[in-house]
Amino acid sequence: MCAATSALNRYQRIAPFYDLLDLPFEYRRYRRIRPLLFDGLGGRILDAGMGTGRNMPFYPRGASIVGIDLSPAMLARAARRKPQAGPAIELRQMDVALLDFPPASFDAAVATFLFCVLAEELQVPALRELRRVVRPGGTIRLLEYVRPHGRLRRLGVALWEPWVAWAYGAGFDRNTASHVPEAGLELVETRFVVHDLMQLLTVRVPV
Ligand SMILES: C[S@@+](CC[C@H](N)C(=O)[O-])C[C@H]1O[C@@H](n2cnc3c(N)ncnc32)[C@H](O)[C@@H]1O
């Protein structure tokens, strides 16, 4: 089974429980970090691997958003979360490594906890697709878990990792930042937002 099919099956299965499983992390950790993704962004924004739409409350005013995800069941949950008022949000089922959008059709793109789910062989193709669809000079922001350095935190991650791999197909070892130059993108900033465990990457599409 290819990596995308296995991710699709997993998220189709987990969609009804996803928000519940993530609830403690969402409220204790992610909610304060998500606004950082959209700092200074506007225009037409792609939310790649949008899941159940947890970024929705933080979309910038006046922006127009296209959210894509591999899993129709996750998108169905996102559709229910769509606010009555606020930015225009379009939802599309799509693989981030095979985007059905013309070149330079977005001003910016974001992805939260997508690249820690993508298999190693999809990291560069997915980054290249984001590069293709975001206009030159546009920004791409990625929020991802990484493997920490401290002994105690490494131990915590080692205990947590089997569950995260089983439930979400995610890993702490993707090191997405190292693939950015290979995809023809410029790494502008790497910022730890939770200890040395969660990274916010700001990447620019070269002009
Ligand atoms: C860990 S969830 C994160 C969801 C959401 N971004 C959030 O912050 O809660 C990962 C999401 O990526 C989606 N996904 C996995 N592989 C994908 C791919 N190749 N293309 C698009 N979406 C994908 C999954 O269906 C899932 O909804």
The ligand as a Tripos MOL2 file, in Angstrom:
@<TRIPOS>MOLECULE
LIG
   27    29     1     0     0
SMALL
NO_CHARGES

@<TRIPOS>ATOM
      1 C1         -2.3950   15.3340   12.2520 C.3       1 LIG1
      2 S1         -3.6730   15.8210   11.1640 S.3       1 LIG1
      3 C2         -3.5680   17.6020   11.3010 C.3       1 LIG1
      4 C3         -4.8710   18.2690   10.9620 C.3       1 LIG1
      5 C4         -4.9070   19.7870   11.1060 C.3       1 LIG1
      6 N1         -3.9830   20.4430   10.2160 N.3       1 LIG1
      7 C5         -4.6740   20.2300   12.5180 C.2       1 LIG1
      8 O1         -3.8500   21.1130   12.7420 O.co2     1 LIG1
      9 O2         -5.3700   19.7130   13.4270 O.co2     1 LIG1
     10 C6         -2.9720   15.5130    9.5790 C.3       1 LIG1
     11 C7         -3.9520   15.7410    8.4340 C.3       1 LIG1
     12 O3         -3.2330   15.6100    7.2080 O.3       1 LIG1
     13 C8         -4.0260   14.8980    6.2760 C.3       1 LIG1
     14 N2         -3.1290   14.2830    5.2730 N.ar      1 LIG1
     15 C9         -2.3070   13.2190    5.4230 C.ar      1 LIG1
     16 N3         -1.6320   12.9840    4.2830 N.ar      1 LIG1
     17 C10        -2.0450   13.9270    3.3820 C.ar      1 LIG1
     18 C11        -1.7290   14.2140    2.0230 C.ar      1 LIG1
     19 N4         -0.8450   13.4670    1.3380 N.pl3     1 LIG1
     20 N5         -2.3370   15.2550    1.4280 N.ar      1 LIG1
     21 C12        -3.2490   16.0180    2.0990 C.ar      1 LIG1
     22 N6         -3.5990   15.7890    3.3860 N.ar      1 LIG1
     23 C13        -3.0100   14.7630    4.0240 C.ar      1 LIG1
     24 C14        -4.7800   13.8910    7.1210 C.3       1 LIG1
     25 O4         -5.9340   13.4040    6.4580 O.3       1 LIG1
     26 C15        -5.0850   14.7290    8.3690 C.3       1 LIG1
     27 O5         -6.3200   15.3890    8.2600 O.3       1 LIG1
@<TRIPOS>BOND
     1     1     2 1
     2     2     3 1
     3     2    10 1
     4     3     4 1
     5     4     5 1
     6     5     6 1
     7     5     7 1
     8     7     8 2
     9     7     9 1
    10    10    11 1
    11    11    12 1
    12    11    26 1
    13    12    13 1
    14    13    14 1
    15    13    24 1
    16    14    15 ar
    17    14    23 ar
    18    15    16 ar
    19    16    17 ar
    20    17    18 ar
    21    17    23 ar
    22    18    19 1
    23    18    20 ar
    24    20    21 ar
    25    21    22 ar
    26    22    23 ar
    27    24    25 1
    28    24    26 1
    29    26    27 1
@<TRIPOS>SUBSTRUCTURE
     1 LIG1         1 GROUP 0 **** ****
